[in-house]
Amino acid sequence: MTLRNTLDAHRWIAPVLRLVGLAIFILAFFEPAVRAGETTVLSGWKCATIATTESMTLFGKPGPGHHQFVEYLVAFSGWINPLIVLVILASPVRPLLMMRRVFAITVLLCMAGTWVLFTQQHVVPLIGHFMWIAGALLVLAPDAVFGRKRA
């Protein structure tokens, strides 16, 4: 019996993975997420607030020439949260698989942007960040494993 056959026989695994991922994802907001500088430690919810605010201010500022690359990276990292919520909401609907895959690719690109931001700004990720990433990946994993049609 192949891994795919085993996973297909246990359809309950996909919703459990998403639920566990969502729980870890939510818990991450209450943990220390990053350290910026020597003493500044931000929790996950504070990082989410900053990223959401930055995302909103990007649309309020005039023209593309007025934005710094760092502003985009902060905004992209904030887009992970609503995209994960959209994946969760779309997960019971099988025809939305392609849309969930597009969201998943976007989330992965936003994660990469977050790590570029950390490198540029000398930000150190802490347990909350790692939980946030792990939770998001668990939410996205079922579409990568279960999403393919059988031949």
C-alpha positions, 0 to 999 in steps of 0.5 A: 500500500502506497503512502497516497493510498494510506492517506486516501483511506484516512480522509480525516487526516486533512481536516485534523492537519488543518485544525492542528495547524490553525491552533498552532497558528493562533497560539503563535500570536500570543508568543514572543515572535521577534527580537529587534535590536538588543531589547525589543521583543514583539509578540505575534499579535503586535507583529500582525498589527504592524504588518496590517497597518503597513499594508493599509498605509501602502494604499494611502500613500501617493505613487510607487516612488514614495515607498521603500522596499522594506515597507513592501516586505512588512506588508507582504508578511502581513498578508499571510494571516488573511490568506491562511483564513481564506484557505481555511474558509475555502478548504471544505469546497473541493472545486476551490482547490486551484484557488487554495493552491494559488493562496498557498504559493502566495503565502510561501512567497510572503514567508520568503519576503518575511525572511528577507525583511528579517535579514535586512533589518537584523530581526531575530525570529523567536518561538512565536514566528516559528509556530506561526510558520509551522501552523501556516504550513500545516494548514496548507499541507493537505492540498499538497498531499491530498489535492491531486486527482487519481490517474 
